[in-house]
């Protein structure tokens, strides 16, 4: 844990019906990986990654994504945030302990017996994350790649 953990409390995750209802950061300290719906306008400052369909149920995909995230060394805690297949994880930077929030939501895929995932990771404090959130999402997607169809 960082030296300022007692001072830099992680905020309570936003309670929303879907990850797409979150108030997205407009600073270059966030990344999103998702099947981008036409109805959502993402700020240009957010690093964007695409996600495939997976050969897992939404619940199984969520469990695999949580396990992949838990294998990253800076996980602090987790909690649900609203959707049936959703969770919010709190990561902390190594030295100072700044919190980053990672929202994970899974949903039914485009084909039978498949699912999709949406991931949104952002820094709570600071202007830039130096690519940390994008790297975090990339690592999780890489861990899930064996299940992509």
N, C-alpha and C positions, 0 to 999 in steps of 0.2 A: 504494500500500500504506500501511497505517497505521504509526503510530510505535512500536507494541508488537508487531510481527509476530514478532520473534525470541522473545518471551516467551509470546505467546498462540498456541501451536501448535494447529492444528485436530486434533481427535481422529481416530483411524482409524474409518472408517464401520463400523457394526455389520454383521456378516456374518450374514445371515438368508436364509431361503428365499423370503420375500416381504416387501414393504413392510408388510403387515398384521401381521407378526411383530415389528416394532420395538417398543422400549420408548418409548411416546409421552410427551412432556413433559406435566406437569400444571400448568405455569406458563403465563400468557398471553403466551408468546413463540413460538408455533407456529401453523401453518395446514396444513390438509389439503384436497386436492381429489381426490375419488374417487367411484366408484360404491360406496356404503357397503354392505358385506356385513353380513348380520344377525348373523354370528358374532363381529364385532369391536365391542368397547365403546370408544368414543373419549372421552377426558376432556372435560368440558364447557368447559374453558378453551381448547380448540383451536378456532380459526376454521375453519368448514367451508364448502367450495364443492362443488357437484355437477359432474360431468363427463358429457358426452354420449358417444354412439358416434361414431367417426370412420371415414371412408371410406378408411382406410389399413391396411396390414399393421401388426402390432405393431412390427416392426423399423423400418419407415418412420416410424411415429408417434414412436418413440423418437428417431430422428435429427432430426425436425422439432422436437421438444420440446427436445433438447439445443441445437440451433441457436438457438431462441428464447431459451433461458437464457443462451447465450453472448453474445447481443446486449446483455444487461444489463451495466452497466459495472463491477460489482464481482466478477465471476467470478475465482476464484483458481486452482482446479484441479479435475480430475474423476478418478473411479475407479469400477470396477464394485463392486457390493456383494452380489451373490448371485444374484438371479434371472437367467434367460436374457436377458430384455429389461429390464434394470435398470441404473441408473447413480447414483452419488452425486456431486454437485457441491458445492464449497466456495466460498461467497461471503464477502467481508469488508467490514465497515463502513468508510466512507471515512476517517475521522480516526484512530480507534484500531486498527482492523483486527480487531475481534471476529469470529470465524468463525461463519457460519451454514451448516448442512448442508441440502441439497436432495436428497431421494431421488425418483427418477423410475422408475416401473415401468409397462410396457404389457402388455396381455393381450388375448386374443381377445375380440371383442365379442359382443353378444347375437344379432346377425344375421350371415349369411354375409358374408364379405369386409369385416368391420368390426373395429375394435379399441377398447379402452378404455384410459384412462390414470389412474394414481394418482400424486399428487404430495404429498410431505410435506416441509415446510420448517420448520426450527426454529433458534433461537439456541442456541449452546453455552453462552454465559455470560450472566448477567443474568436479571432477573425478567420484564421486559416488553420487547417488540420495537417498541412504538408502531405496530403494524400493518404493519411492513416485510415480514414473511413472507407475509401475506395479499396484499399488493400485488404481490409477486414472482410468486405463483401466478396471480393475476389477469392479469398481463402475459403470462405464458406461455400461459394458456388463450385469451386474446385473439388471440395470434399463431397459434394453432391453429384458430381459429373458422371459417376458410374450409373446413376439412376435416370439420367436424361434419355429421352426418346427422340 
